[in-house]
Amino acid sequence: MKRNLGVAVLLGAWAAGSACSQETDTLIAQAVLALPEQLRENATVVRDTAPGERKVLREGTNGIICRADSPGPGFRVDCFHPSTDAMLQRYFALLEAGTPSAEVPVMLDADVKAGKFRVPAGAADYILMGKSFEEALPLMTVMTPGGTTESTGLLTDPSFTIPWLMWAGTGVAHVMIPGK
């Protein structure tokens, strides 16, 4: 009887580990889908489990970090250069804290001005987001700190068909480029 109990415990632990491994593999596969195919294999994949808490799901070698989908409503994965990681962590922390969307760019801009992080012009963020994984659409952003309609020639009206400028005039201004 003791032997059977021991086998059952081992099988249960193996099944739990296998399920964890499958979930991790799924999170990694979904996270890298935001990237162009040739960049997927060597990207680092992380999961932010809570503000300031991060678990590395896979170490990469190409200098790109992909943030796996977090629990909660909707689906969103982001892949980006490490130079924008601090800004994105702050962005997600503000959202998770329930900060009203109109206040987010104001707070991020204040953080940039206070020197809490730097936002390099030209840094890109590859995003896949939607109500669910199956409904997710690709989007790319390119950082243009301080960018305005006048300096970029882009409108600030959201569009699913043409690039547009979001958070114009702030230190976190960026061009939104709709995907497929």
C-alpha positions as CSV (number, residue, x, y, z in Angstrom):
1,M,0.0,0.0,0.0
2,K,2.8,2.4,0.9
3,R,4.5,1.7,-2.4
4,N,1.3,2.4,-4.4
5,L,0.9,5.7,-2.5
6,G,4.5,6.6,-3.3
7,V,3.9,5.9,-7.0
8,A,0.7,7.9,-7.0
9,V,2.5,10.9,-5.4
10,L,5.3,10.7,-7.9
11,L,2.8,10.4,-10.8
12,G,0.9,13.3,-9.4
13,A,4.0,15.4,-9.2
14,W,5.0,14.4,-12.7
15,A,1.6,15.3,-14.1
16,A,1.7,18.7,-12.3
17,G,5.1,19.4,-13.6
18,S,4.1,18.3,-17.1
19,A,1.1,20.6,-17.0
20,C,3.3,23.5,-15.8
21,S,5.7,22.7,-18.6
22,Q,2.9,22.7,-21.2
23,E,1.6,26.0,-19.9
24,T,5.1,27.6,-20.0
25,D,5.5,26.2,-23.6
26,T,2.2,27.7,-24.6
27,L,3.0,31.1,-23.0
28,I,6.4,31.2,-24.8
29,A,4.9,30.2,-28.2
30,Q,2.1,32.9,-27.8
31,A,4.5,35.6,-26.6
32,V,6.9,35.4,-29.5
33,L,4.1,35.4,-32.1
34,A,4.2,39.2,-31.9
35,L,7.7,39.2,-33.5
36,P,8.7,38.7,-37.1
37,E,9.4,35.0,-37.5
38,Q,13.2,35.3,-37.8
39,L,13.4,36.9,-34.4
40,R,11.2,34.4,-32.4
41,E,13.6,31.6,-31.7
42,N,16.2,33.6,-29.7
43,A,14.0,36.1,-27.8
44,T,13.9,36.1,-24.0
45,V,10.4,35.4,-22.7
46,V,9.2,36.7,-19.3
47,R,6.0,36.8,-17.4
48,D,5.3,39.7,-15.1
49,T,3.4,38.0,-12.3
50,A,2.8,41.2,-10.3
51,P,4.2,44.7,-10.5
52,G,7.9,44.4,-10.0
53,E,7.8,40.6,-10.0
54,R,9.1,38.8,-13.1
55,K,9.7,35.2,-14.0
56,V,12.0,34.4,-16.9
57,L,10.3,31.6,-18.9
58,R,13.1,31.4,-21.4
59,E,16.5,33.1,-21.7
60,G,17.3,34.4,-25.2
61,T,20.3,35.7,-27.0
62,N,19.0,38.3,-29.5
63,G,18.5,41.3,-27.2
64,I,14.7,41.2,-27.4
65,I,12.3,40.6,-24.5
66,C,8.8,39.2,-25.0
67,R,6.3,39.7,-22.2
68,A,3.9,36.8,-22.0
69,D,0.2,37.3,-21.5
70,S,-0.8,37.9,-18.0
71,P,-3.9,36.5,-16.2
72,G,-6.9,38.8,-16.5
73,P,-9.2,40.0,-19.2
74,G,-8.1,40.1,-22.8
75,F,-4.9,38.9,-24.4
76,R,-1.7,40.9,-24.9
77,V,1.9,40.1,-25.5
78,D,4.7,42.6,-26.2
79,C,8.2,42.1,-27.6
80,F,10.7,45.0,-27.2
81,H,14.2,46.1,-26.8
82,P,15.5,46.1,-23.1
83,S,15.9,49.9,-23.3
84,T,12.1,50.3,-23.1
85,D,11.6,47.7,-20.4
86,A,11.4,50.1,-17.4
87,M,8.9,52.3,-19.2
88,L,6.7,49.3,-20.2
89,Q,6.9,47.8,-16.6
90,R,5.7,51.2,-15.3
91,Y,2.9,51.3,-17.9
92,F,1.6,47.9,-17.0
93,A,1.9,48.6,-13.3
94,L,-0.2,51.8,-13.8
95,L,-2.9,49.9,-15.7
96,E,-3.0,47.1,-13.1
97,A,-3.4,49.7,-10.4
98,G,-6.5,51.0,-12.1
99,T,-5.0,54.3,-13.2
100,P,-7.4,56.1,-15.5
101,S,-6.2,55.8,-19.1
102,A,-6.1,59.6,-19.6
103,E,-3.6,59.9,-16.6
104,V,-1.2,57.1,-17.8
105,P,0.7,59.3,-20.4
106,V,0.8,62.2,-18.0
107,M,2.4,60.0,-15.3
108,L,4.8,58.3,-17.7
109,D,5.8,61.7,-19.1
110,A,6.5,63.0,-15.5
111,D,8.6,59.8,-14.9
112,V,10.7,60.6,-18.1
113,K,11.2,64.2,-17.0
114,A,12.2,63.1,-13.5
115,G,14.8,60.8,-15.0
116,K,13.2,57.5,-13.8
117,F,13.7,56.0,-17.2
118,R,14.8,57.0,-20.7
119,V,12.8,56.4,-23.8
120,P,15.1,56.0,-26.9
121,A,13.7,57.4,-30.2
122,G,13.1,54.6,-32.6
123,A,12.7,51.8,-30.1
124,A,10.0,49.4,-31.3
125,D,7.4,47.3,-29.5
126,Y,5.8,44.5,-31.3
127,I,2.3,43.8,-29.9
128,L,-0.4,41.1,-30.3
129,M,-3.6,42.0,-28.5
130,G,-7.3,41.5,-28.5
131,K,-10.3,40.2,-26.5
132,S,-8.8,36.7,-26.7
133,F,-5.8,35.0,-28.3
134,E,-7.9,34.0,-31.2
135,E,-9.1,37.6,-31.8
136,A,-5.7,39.2,-31.2
137,L,-4.4,41.6,-33.9
138,P,-0.8,42.7,-34.5
139,L,0.4,46.2,-33.8
140,M,3.8,47.9,-33.8
141,T,4.8,51.0,-32.0
142,V,7.9,53.1,-32.6
143,M,8.9,55.6,-29.9
144,T,9.2,59.2,-30.9
145,P,9.7,61.1,-27.6
146,G,8.4,64.6,-27.8
147,G,6.8,63.9,-31.2
148,T,4.0,66.0,-32.4
149,T,1.7,66.1,-35.4
150,E,3.8,69.0,-36.7
151,S,7.1,67.2,-36.3
152,T,6.0,63.8,-37.5
153,G,3.3,64.7,-40.0
154,L,1.0,62.1,-38.4
155,L,-2.5,62.5,-37.2
156,T,-3.4,61.7,-33.6
157,D,-6.7,60.0,-34.5
158,P,-6.6,56.3,-33.8
159,S,-6.8,54.1,-36.9
160,F,-6.8,50.4,-37.8
161,T,-5.5,51.2,-41.3
162,I,-2.8,53.9,-41.2
163,P,0.0,54.8,-38.7
164,W,-1.0,57.5,-36.2
165,L,0.7,59.3,-33.3
166,M,-0.3,58.5,-29.7
167,W,0.5,60.6,-26.6
168,A,1.8,63.4,-28.8
169,G,4.1,66.0,-27.2
170,T,5.0,63.7,-24.3
171,G,8.3,62.0,-23.5
172,V,6.5,58.7,-24.3
173,A,5.0,59.7,-27.7
174,H,5.0,56.9,-30.2
175,V,3.8,56.0,-33.6
176,M,1.1,53.3,-33.7
177,I,1.4,51.1,-36.8
178,P,-1.5,48.7,-37.4
179,G,-0.6,45.2,-38.5
180,K,-2.1,42.8,-41.0
